[in-house]
Amino acid sequence: MAIVERIKGSLKIIIWRRHARREAEDENISESMLEDALRKEFVLVEHYPQDPYGEGALVIVFIDGKPVHMVLSPRESLCYLVTVYVPDPARWDPTFTRRKRK
């Protein structure tokens, strides 16, 4: 099963890691806004199949037109939300889906 399908299948229960909660709070984005946006539509940015903590992925959602990146680690019946951040335009292309080359 592709990572996108595994993420979609795991979103019924989202477990927020402490770091993700702090980052969302720092960005003034509520948990419910993030979860709603994630369940509605997301785009896969990067896939991390060999992550030592378990397969993960960087995805992007838009909240009130603002891009938000989330690192997720899907499991069979739940999804860990590892971190949340607003991407820096200096480091990402205009779509926020590709890192700029140095």
Summary of the structure (lengths in Angstrom):
residues: 102
radius of gyration: 12.9
end to end distance: 33.7
largest distance: 38.7
contacts: 276
relative contact order: 0.22
helix: 26%
strand: 34%
